[in-house]
Amino acid sequence: MRKLFYLALITLDMGCQSESLDIRANYRIRLQASFPGATLKAHQRYALPLELLTDSYYSEYGYQLQFYQESGLGRLDKGSDAESLPVLQKVGVSLPLGKSAWQYTPEAAGASQIVLIAQQERGYTQPDTLRLNFTVVP
């Protein structure tokens, strides 16, 4: 009877045990940009090359870029002049590991800030945020 009690106690203890499936590690992704300058002209396209770096063993695919504008107006396009695709705000678009071509077009004069957030689609790594501040002149 005592053995049965201990067996039930061990089974209950093992059944109530839970493991965390949160596998986020210290692996980071880092987004770097070549800034076009502190002063930009309105309605003129500027190349905004981005580079996504990681120190993890994760795949080279499956990363996203989200684009926000806290102040000012402008457009972000993915690709070069010949084949550019518009990027909507707060909508993730695929971001390759390594270097990629992007273009930014400011639309209104004044102080402006754009926020670029690089993240992994599955969320294994912590996202990286890049804030670019500049002044747009007419």
Secondary structure, 3 states (H helix, E strand, C coil): CHHHHHHHHHHHHHHHCCCCCCCCCCCEEEEEECCCCCEEECCCCEECCEEEEECCCCCCCCEEEEEEEEECCEEEEECCCCCCEEECCCCCEECCCEEECEEEEECCCEEEEEEEEEEECCCCCECEEEEEEEEEEC
